[in-house]
Amino acid sequence: MLKRHKSAINSKLVSPLRYLRAHRFTSGIILSIIVGLGGGLGAVIFRWLIKTFHQLFFTGMSDSLTLLGHYSVILAPVVGGLIVGCIIYFTKTGETKGHGVPEVMEAVWREGGRIRPRVAAIKVLTSSICLGSGGSAGREGPIVQIGSSIGSTVAQWFRLPEDWVKTLVACGTAAGISATFNAPIGGIFFALEVILGRVVNPRLGFVVLSSVVADLIAHLFLGDFRTFNMPVEYTLNSYSELPLYILLGVFCALVAALFIRSLYKMEDGFNALKLPEYLKPALGGIAVGLIGFYNPYLFGVGYDGIDQVLLGNIGLLSLIALLFLKILATSFTLGSGGSGGIFAPSLFMGAMFGGLFGEIAHGFLPGVVAPAGAYALVGMAAVFAGATQAPITSFIILFEMTQDYAIILPLLLAVVTSTLLSRRLSRETIYTLKLARRGISTQRPEEAAFLRSITVGETMTRNFPSVSPQMSVPKLIDKLNKTGHHGLPVVDENGHLYGMVTLTDVESRITGDIKKLTVADIATKRLTTAYPDQLLSELVEHLGMGTSEIPRIPVVSRRDPTKLLGVLRRQDIVKGYARAVSGIHGNEV
């Protein structure tokens, strides 16, 4: 009787899972709505916590430390950093420190989108404390990690396959960005362009649905809000201004490069310190407190400072100081192990530099150049684009945050210029560089998936020409010249693999009497071999090199390792890769 009762309970639990697997489209809609609700509510709670902690650390602390007067603001980031450091250290959630987005990208690319469920709760707490106590960072990194972990948790709870786990991670990312910044379209493109690495996605509809649901939740609790208060609708005064916006894009790429370099140099410096990990964010907080004491706009996300630049209320010298101090403050916050994103700091830096550029240009060409606020607005998107190399996300999310659509042409020019120059300066973005520094491949997800799925046998060259051990070296040289190959396998009279001989082997003996030498005398006999059913990813990992460095590798049978089946060369992998990529994009259309 008891067994029958347990069986009935289990059948009730399993039947929803079976339904979801059997009705993928319907279940996708249901789950994307659930993730959208979770991401929207998470964003609302996150914003409320930041506001609450800000009042606690600044108003509450200043009331308690009356002897210090206005100097008490210096202590807020220190205390907040100590609390954040202790939470991360003692909960063993190291992935919640820093700006968060690289950790989500790593989970998507290497772990099939699987993120530990408690990451969302810890990230909400640590980031809200960090930002509320004045840490110089943004909300985008935390909310991406929060939303994506909600999506991943839902997918794992329903035991969905890997492709659906990644889809719901993207849904959570879009939901978080949408609800936090009132930017549903920007959230969609952030999820696709930054997290998944491909704008065209067969499950785009589910990501859109999550983003829309989250935005509705945000409007329900927060109202119809706009991140920045635009004083006027900026427009292009004259087409002769366009070269100036291109020049602005160039400088914004350099500002982004300086920011990235400063951030990771600071991270290296704190990693080298012989201090307990939980004390490092407090040490960074001391520097942030001193910087913020100079100007409160440098605390937290800094949106009030951006509003003042757009209004034209900040002078030239202050713009320069705020630009460089924001780079330092953000580097200290995140480099020491604080928790927050880089989106808001990038906008702040872009606004300061854009305002500075606009003031100078307007001073030289007052009748031609638009007000400095227009350049500040464009600079915001251009610096973010330079840091992330995500141009579509950059200009769309700025449109939604400002609701100023009249300056589209200058914005596109500056963003594209900044992105192109940034890609020339480095193939890594501010997000992927963190992964590359850990030794993690930063290939696009579909490229990595290709290498994880294709086998050596699918790409190797069969019927590759070979030589015998008894062949003389002069005849070998002739055969190398005729075939155009730089190396050939050596096979004995019984058909067994004897070794490999290359042009380098010949050149190493060129000074002697090569007429008396045979292939057996110069061939390499100790070989690294591969099997036809072996995955390319395993082979590359085993060799400890990239695909561009793979030499000629004999492919042999597992049953008989002396039986040569083919040769794997770098160009074989390149051709197979090209076929796979064309197949991927063909399926997207």
N, C-alpha and C positions, 0 to 999 in steps of 0.2 A: 504493500500500500504506500509506504514511504517512498519507494523507488518510483512508483507511478506519479506521485505528487511532484518529485524533483524533476521528472521527465517533462511534466506539463509546464513547470516553471521555465525550464530550459528552452522548450519549444516556443514559448512566448517571447523569450529574449532573442532567440535566433531568427524568428520569422521576420522581424524588421530588417535584419542584416541581409537575409535572402532576398527580400523585396528590393532593397537598395541595389544589390548587385544585379538583379534581374532587370530592373528598370533604371538604367543608368541616366537617361535624360531627365526623367522625372525626379530621381533622387538628387541629381546634380542641381536642379532648381531649388529643391528643399534645403539641401546642405548649404548652397551659396547664400540663401536667405538667412539661415541660422548663423553662418559665419559673419554675414553683414550685420546682423543684430549684435553679435558678440563684439565685433570690431567697433561698431558705433558706440555701444555702451562702454567699452574699454576706453575709448577716446574721451568720452564725457567724464568718466571717473578720473582719468589721468589729468585732464585739465583742472578739475575740481581739487584734486590733491595738490597740484602745483600751486594753485592759489592759496590753499589752506596752509601749506608749509611756508610759503612766502610770508604770509601774515605772522606765522609762528616765529620764523627766524629773524625777521626784520622788525616788525612792530612789537612782538612779544619780547624779543631779546633786548631791544632798545629800552623798553619799559623796565625790564629787570636789571639791566646794567646802566643805571642812570649816571653812575660815576664816570663812565667812559664817554657819555654824551654821544655825538655822532660818530665817534671812533668805533662804536660797537659794531658797525656794519662790517668791519674788517674780520670780526670773529665768525660771522655767519657762514661763509664758505668753508672755514676751518672745521667748525662743528659738524656741518653737513657732510663734508668730506670724510670725517672720522666715522660718522654713522654709516655712510655708504660703504666705506672700506670694510667695516666690521660685518655688515650684512652679507656682502659678496664673499668675504673670506670664510665666514663660519657656516654659510649655507652651501659652500662649494659650488657656486654658480658663476664661475669666471667668465662665461660667455655673456653675462649681463653688463659687464663693464665696457667702456668705450662707446662707439657710436652705433653698434648693434646691427647695421645693415650687412657688413661683411659676414657676420655670424649666420644671418639668414641665407645669404648667398652660398655659404659653405654647406649649410644643411641641405639646400636644394640641389647643389651640384654633386655633393659627395655622399649624403645620407638619405637621398631619395625624398627630401623634404621633411624628414622626421626631426622634430624639436621636442625637447623635454617639456612636459606640461607645466611644470612649476616655473619655467622661465618667464611666462607672462606675468605672474604675480610678483616675482622678485623684481622684474624690470620696471613694472609700474611703481613699485615702492622706491627703488633706488634712484630712478630717474626723476621722480617727482621731488624727492628730497634734494637731489643734486641741483636741479633747476630752481626749486623753491628757496634754497639757501644761497642762491646767487651764482651757481656754477655757470660758466659761459659755454652754453651748448644749445642744441635745438631739440624740438619735439619729434622730428621726423624719424630719427633712428630708433628711439624707444617705441614709438607707436607702430613702426614697421615690425619690430621684434614682437611686440604685444599681439598685434593683429595676426601675424603669420603663425605664432605659436598657438593661437586659438584655432586657426584653420587646420594646422597640423594635428592638434589634439583631437578635433572632431573627426578628421580622416582616420586617425589611428584607432579611435574608439570604435568606429564602424569597420575597421580592418580593410580599408580600401587599398587597391593596388597603388604602386608608386606614382603613376602618372596622375592619378586623382589626388594623391597627397600633395603633389606639387601644385596642382590646380587650386586646391583649397588654401594652400599657403599664399598663392598669388591673390586669391579672393580676400584673405585676411589683410594682406598688405594694402590692397586698394581700399578696403573698408576703413582701415586706420588713417591713411592719408586723407581720404575723402572727408571723414568726420572731423579730423583735427584742423584742417585748413579750409573747410568748406570748398573743396576742390575735387568733385567727383571724377571729372575727366582726367585731371592731373594724377589722381590716385590710380586710375586705370593704367595710364602710361608709365607711371613709376613702377608698378608691379610688372608690367611686360618688358619695358626697356631696361630697367636696372636689375630687378630680381631674376626674371626668367631669361633675359638677354635676347629676346626676340619679340618684336612688336606684333607680328602676325602670329596668331595663336588659334588653333581650332576650337578652343574652349573660351574664347573671348567673351561670349555672352554671359557666362557664369560670373566672370570677373566684373563685368559691367553691373550685373544684378546686385552683387555684394556691395559695390561702391555706392549705388543708388540707395539701397536700403540703409547703409551706414549714414549717408548724408541726411536722409529723412529723420533718422534717430537724433542726429546732432541738431537739426532744426527744431525738433520737438522739445529738446531740453535747453538748447542754447539760443534759439531764435535765429532769425536771418541775419547772420553776422558777416562782417567783412574784416579781413585781417588788417589791412592798412586803410587809413583814411586819406583818400586822394583829394588834395585841395582843389585841383582843376583836372580837366581831361587833357592830358598832354598830347600834342600832335606834332607831326613833322612840319616845321616852319618852311623849309626850303629843301629842294633836292640837293642843293650844294652842301647840305649837312651830312649826307650819306657817307662820304669819306671819313668824316669825324667819328661816326658810329662804328665804322670798320676799324679805325684806329683804337677806339675804346675797347672793342672786342679783343684786339691784340694785347692791350695792357691788362685787361681783365684775366686773360689766360695766364699772364705772368704773375698776377696777384694770386690766382688759384695755385699756381706752381709753388710760390713762396709759402702759402698756407699749408700745402701738403708737406713740403719739406720741413717746415717748422714743427708741425704736428708729430711727425714720425721721429724727428731728431729728439724732441722732448720725450717721446715714449721710450726711446733708447736710453736717454739719460736717466729716467726714473727706473727702468729695468735694471740698470747697472748699480743703482744704489743698494747698499747692504742694509736694508731696513725691512721690518715686517710689512707684508703687502697691505695690511689694513691701515697702516699709517701713511702710506704714500698719497692717497687722495687728500688727506688733511694737510700734508706738506704743500701739495699743489694749491690747496685752498688758501694758504697764507699769501701766496703770490696773487691769486685772484682777488682776495680781499683788499690788498694794497692797490691793485690796479683799479678795482671798482670804487675805491675811495676817491680816486681822481675824478671819476665820472660814473654815476649810477647807471647810465645807459649800457655800460660794459658788463653789468650783471645779467644773468639769465639769458633769455632769448633776444633781448635788445630791440624789440619792435617799437618801443617808444622813441628810441633814437632814430630809427628808420623814418618814422612819421615826421620827426623834426627836420630831417634832411629833405624829405619830399616837400615840406613847407618852406624850405630855404632858410631855416633859422639857425644854421650852424656855420661858423666862419671857416676860412681856409685852413688856418693853423689847427683848429680843433678837428677838422676833417682828417688831416694827416695824422694827428695824434691818435684819434679814435680808430683809424684803420689799423695801424701797427699794434696798438694796445689790444685790440680785439683778437688779432692773430695770436698774440702772446697769451691772452687770457684763455682762449679756447684751447691752445696747445697745452697750457698748464692743467686745465680741467680734465681733458680727455687723455692727455699723455700720462697723467699721474694715476689714472684708473677710475676717474669719475664716469658717470653714466649719462649720456646724452647724444644728440645727433649733430650733424655738421650743416644742415640745411639753413637754419636761422643765422648762424655765424657767417655762412657764405653770402646770404642776402645782406647782412649788415656790412660786411666788407665791400660788397659790390655797390651798395648804396653810398658808402663813404667815398670810395674811389670815383664812382660815377658823378657824385655831387662835386667832388674836387675838380674832375675833368671838365664838367659842365660850367663851373664857375670860371675856370681859366679860359675856356673857349668863348664863353659869353663876354668875358672882358675884352677879348681881342676882336670879336665879331658880334657886337650887341644887336645889330639890326638883322642878323642872319640866323644866329643860333637860338634855339629854344631855351626856355628857362632851365637852370641847373637840375631841377627836379626831374625833368625828362631823362637826363643822362643818368641820374641816380636810379631811376626806375629800370632802365635798360641794363645798367651795370649790375643790378641785383641778379638778373637772370643770367648774364654773361659769366659772372664769377662762378655761380653754381654749375653752369654748363661746362666751364673749364675744369672744375674739380671732379665732376661725375662723368663727363663726356656723354651726357644724356640730353641732347638738344631739344627733342620733342617734349620731354617732361618739363624742361626748364621754362620754355616760353608758354606752354599751356598752363602750368600751375601758377605762373605769375599773372597771367590774364585773369584766372579765377580768383586769385587772392586780392587783386586790385580792381577788377572789373573795368579796366581801362583798355579798350580794344582799338584805340585810335592811333596807336604808335607801333603798329604791327611790323611795318617794313624796317624801321631802324632796329627793332628788337630782333627780328630774324637775322639781319646782317651781323649784328654784334654777337649773337649766340652761336651762329654757324662759324664765324671767324674764330671765336674763342675755342670752340670745340675742335676745329681743324688744327689750330696751332697746338693745343694741348695734346692731341694725338701725335703730333710731330715731336713734341718734347718727351712724351712717355706713352707707351702703350697701356700703362696701368692707370686706373682712376684712383681717387682717394679711397674708394671701397676695395677694389681688387688688389691694390698695393699691400693692404694688410694681409690678404691671403697669400700673395706672392712672397712676402717676408717670412711666412710660416712654411714655405716650401710647397704650397698648394698650387696646382695648375690653375691658371685663370682663363682656360679655354672657355668658349661659349658652351652652354649646357648641351646643345645638340651635337657639338663637336666631341665633347667628352663622352656623350652617350654612344656615339659612333665607335670610338676607340674601345669602349667597354663591351660592345656587342660583336664587332667584326673579328674574324679569326685569321690566323696567318695563312691558312690554306686558301682563303678567298682572295688574298692579295698577292701571293707569291707568284713568281714566274716559273712556269713548268717547262720542261724540255730545255733547260738552260745548258749551253755548251760546256763541255768539260775537257780536261786533258788527262793523260796517263802519267804516272810517276816516272816512266822511262823516257818521256819526251825531252829532247834537248832544249836548253834555254833559248838558243836562237830561234828554233821553231815555235817555242812559246811566245816569243816577242812578235813573230809574224802573226800568230793566231790572235794575240791581243790587239794588234793593229787592224786585222781584218774584221774582227767582231766588234771592235769599238769598246769592249769591256775593259775595266781596270783590274779585274780580278776574276778568276775562274776556279770552280771546284776541281779537285783532283780525285779521279776514280780509277781504281786498279783494274786488272784484267778480270777479276771475279765480280766486278760491279759494285765493290764496296767503297765507301767514302774513305779516302786516304788523308785528305787535308784540303787547304785552300792556298792558292798562289796568286799574288797580286803584283802590280807594277812596282810597288814599293819594295817587294822582295827582290825583284830583278835589279832595281836601282841600287840596292844595298850591296850587290855583288858585281857591279858593273866594272869595277877597277881590276878584277881578276880575269883569268882566262875563262870566259863563259862558254866557250865551245865545248869544253870537257864537262861542263855542269849539266845535270838533268833537273827536271822539275822536283824530283825527290830530294835533291840537295838543298833547295831553297824554300820549299813549301812549308807552310805553318801546319803542324800536325795536331796541336792542341786547340780545338775549336769550341766556340759557343754555338750550339745548334738550337733549332726551334722545331716544334711539332705542328702539323697542319691544323689540329684542333685547338691549339693554344690561342688565347685571346691576345690581341695586340697590346692591350693595356697591361696585361701581366708581363709580357715580354719587355716592354719599355721600362716598367717598374723594376724588373729583375736586372736589367742592364744598367739601371741608374742613369739614363740619358733621355733626351727628347727624341721625338721621331725624326727630327732633322739630322740627328747624329748617328742614326742606326747604320752600321756598316753592312756589308754583304753577309748574310747569315744563311748557311745551309739548312734546309728544312728536311728532316728525316722522319722515318716511320717510328712510331712508339714501339711497335713489335720488334723491329729490326733497326736499331739506331745507325747501322752502317749503310742502310738503303737510302740513297738520295732521291728525294721527291721533287725538289725545286730549290730556288734561291729567293730569299726575301731581300729587296733593296729599298733604299729610301724612296726612289721614284715609284716603286710599286705601291707604297703607302700613300704617296701624294695622289696618284691616279685613283686609288680606291677611295680616298678621302673626297676627291672632287666629285666622283660618282655619287657618293653618299649625300654630300651637300646639295647637289643638284636634285637628288631625289627628295631631300627634306623640303627644299623650297618648292619643288613641283607639287608636293602634297599640301603645301600651305595655300596654294593658289586656288 
